[in-house]
């Protein structure tokens, strides 16, 4: 059997915190920033926890074994 591989795109998009929570970056912070308020842009800098519904599928993408 070949080795199992974790999903490459998922590795780039998600990261696991020290407490084991899966986090992601927020969208809409890459371009067209002039029309967005400073408060909104500050909020987009922070990472956020993924939805509980998606935890199982994301863990499956990230697992290697």
C-alpha positions as CSV (number, residue, x, y, z in Angstrom):
1,X,0.0,0.0,0.0
2,X,1.3,3.5,-0.8
3,X,1.6,6.1,2.0
4,X,-1.4,8.1,3.0
5,X,-1.1,11.8,2.1
6,X,-2.6,14.7,3.8
7,X,-4.4,17.2,1.5
8,X,-1.9,19.9,0.4
9,X,-4.5,22.7,0.0
10,X,-5.9,21.9,3.5
11,X,-2.4,22.1,5.0
12,X,-2.1,25.6,3.7
13,X,-5.5,26.8,4.8
14,X,-6.0,25.3,8.3
15,X,-3.8,25.1,11.3
16,X,-4.2,23.4,14.7
17,X,-3.8,25.5,17.8
18,X,-2.0,24.2,20.9
19,X,-5.3,23.3,22.5
20,X,-6.2,21.2,19.4
21,X,-8.7,23.6,17.9
22,X,-8.7,23.9,14.1
23,X,-8.4,27.6,13.0
24,X,-8.5,29.4,9.6
25,X,-7.8,32.8,8.3
26,X,-10.7,35.1,7.3
27,X,-11.6,35.9,3.7
28,X,-11.9,39.3,2.1
29,X,-8.6,40.7,3.3
30,X,-6.5,40.4,0.2
31,X,-7.5,43.3,-2.1
32,X,-10.0,46.2,-2.5
33,X,-9.2,47.3,1.0
34,X,-9.8,51.0,0.5
35,X,-13.6,50.8,0.8
36,X,-13.5,48.6,3.9
37,X,-13.5,50.3,7.2
38,X,-10.5,50.1,9.5
39,X,-12.6,48.2,12.1
40,X,-13.5,45.6,9.5
41,X,-9.9,45.2,8.3
42,X,-8.7,44.8,11.9
43,X,-11.3,42.1,12.5
44,X,-10.2,40.3,9.3
45,X,-6.6,40.0,10.6
46,X,-7.5,37.6,13.4
47,X,-7.8,33.9,12.7
48,X,-11.1,32.2,13.6
49,X,-12.2,28.8,14.7
50,X,-13.8,26.6,11.9
51,X,-17.5,25.7,12.3
52,X,-18.3,22.6,14.4
53,X,-20.0,21.0,11.3
54,X,-16.7,21.1,9.4
55,X,-14.3,19.8,12.0
56,X,-14.7,16.1,11.1
57,X,-14.1,16.7,7.3
58,X,-11.1,19.0,7.9
59,X,-9.5,16.6,10.3
60,X,-9.9,13.9,7.7
61,X,-8.1,16.1,5.1
62,X,-5.2,16.8,7.5
63,X,-4.6,13.3,8.8
64,X,-1.6,11.4,7.5
65,X,-2.2,7.9,8.8
